[in-house]
Amino acid sequence: MPAEPRFELFLDRADEWRWRLVAANGEIIADSAEGYVSKQGAKRGIDSVKRVAGGATVVDTSDRE
C-alpha cells in the first residue's frame, strides 16, 4: 500500500528548520530551499504552500513548444 503524500519537518546540519514535500512514492517533490530559525516559521512556510499551490498558474518561460 503506497504511503500518503506528506510534508516532513526536520532540522538541518546548521540547526535550522526545513520542510520537504514527499510524494506517495517517496520522492521529494519540493523543499523549503531555505532554513527557518523556528519550527513555527517552517510550519508557516508549509501553510503558505498549501494555501497558494492549488490555485497557482503554470507559466512556461522557455522558448520551446
C-alpha positions, 0 to 999 in steps of 0.5 A: 500500500503506497504511503500518503503524500506528506510534508516532513519537518526536520532540522538541518546540519546548521540547526535550522528548520526545513520542510520537504514535500514527499510524494506517495512514492517517496520522492521529494517533490519540493523543499523549503530551499531555505532554513527557518530559525523556528519550527513555527516559521517552517510550519508557516512556510508549509501553510503558505504552500498549501494555501497558494499551490492549488490555485497557482498558474503554470507559466512556461518561460522557455522558448520551446513548444 
